[in-house]
């Protein structure tokens, strides 16, 4: 069946009853022979009464005029046919932003309506369903609209603010330059999307109140405190309840009323003996920020072996490292995570031992200051640090190794270097006299040592308790090798995931708020909680409807359909019908060859 480019032109078919009405009211003239002239006056008086509806007389002009109405309507409507080789290539790209969870039913309905509009019944089609999460596989590729709709349950919109361009590029590569690409989101885009994609926004301004952030404070004495932010993202006051739940026991709900745009801080201590809790808000359209799981953070402790504080330089070294948090002093050097050593060491430095080594003060009285320009190499330990105010003096020279990487130079002399042994140990060398320098007063030195200790802490295989954002990448030290057991992630929602050790870099926190654990064999590695923390996605006040499907449909019609190839013929037929109607409808008056005054023709 043809489709019409301008379906409103079909109203021209109303010309058919108009033509028929004209022919109903038209009276055919008759010839009447009379012998006297007074009868003409009687005929004139009858004609003054007007036309009457008479029996329709079928004539050639009537048929030609009806044909003209039909041809004119046909040509104005612009009929088009689907080409024989036409294939509807359509890619629907679903926005995977977390805010789309509030509009999931509307998005699923929009997919069904779009397919019904763009894919006629019985037409050949290549359909693709993608999400803007480029790490997720395609949701569907095939030729069945019903099967595509059935796969919508696999769509999980849980990302934060992200770029749509990579997903649109993939969609365009699948549909080709003449295919249709439609991005389904919840807000109009400030600029047109890339690769000729059209936009369908199914969002509506929606009120939302949710948890907007949390911090933990550990005082010197007493239980750990949590401080959580509650925010009203809507433009109207909102009232609801909040409560806390610990080990299955829920507190009494407390009423909470927030003004438009208000953010309020709530705080309370962790209950004694309760390592975790969950904060709840009254459920609304956006549920991700209605729950806030928390655990009492406990980072991995790092054990340090410090030299005996006999000399001034040694005492300053002990005082410096004693200020770092989450560290303990280990008297046995072999059991320490990091050894702090004054060169030369009393015992040989093992290749498996992490260490931080400092040069012993020079035995020369008043050693000379080091001269030359200070230059830092590009390295994570020295990034963004300013060393220009460092004043150092000559100390005992420590031997260098070909494996050493110099991090800080002064002229041609190395000041700080890092050694990584074949066994995986990291050893930091400071080639100057710490006691007779101002390094202890420089923020750069403290930050460098802190980064070095954190690097060792991350590589230590030990249990850790912390809080994560949803889908945050997990970096956990674990056993490696072919014989290492897989990593098992279990959530409080009942989900379990097993990951091979060589794929541990793919680990992420759960996508829904919950508590979770990570183990390897019988060894616990992580006890954590994941909560939603993207306030941009929680703000639904900018959600608005927007629809470009009509433009997409017009582009598809222009691409896949062809117009009536016989329009020139119909134009000629229309002109011929117009001339024929005029020819057969003209009045023929018979003229008498001789004037006869006593005969009159009417």
Helices and strands as residue ranges (DSSP letters): E 3-4, G 7-14, H 15-25, E 33-34, H 38-47, H 60-77, E 79-82, E 88-94, G 98-103, H 104-118, E 125-131, E 140-142, H 145-150, G 151-154, H 165-175, E 180-185, E 198-202, E 209-217, E 225-232, E 238-246, E 249-250, E 254-258, E 263-269, E 276-281, G 288-290, E 291-295, E 302-305, H 312-321, E 327-329, G 333-335, E 338-343, E 354-359, E 374-376, E 405-410, E 413-420, E 426-433, G 439-441, H 443-459, E 464-469, E 487-491, E 496-499, G 501-506, E 514-520, E 523-531, H 535-538, E 545-547, H 549-560, E 561-563, H 567-585, E 600-601
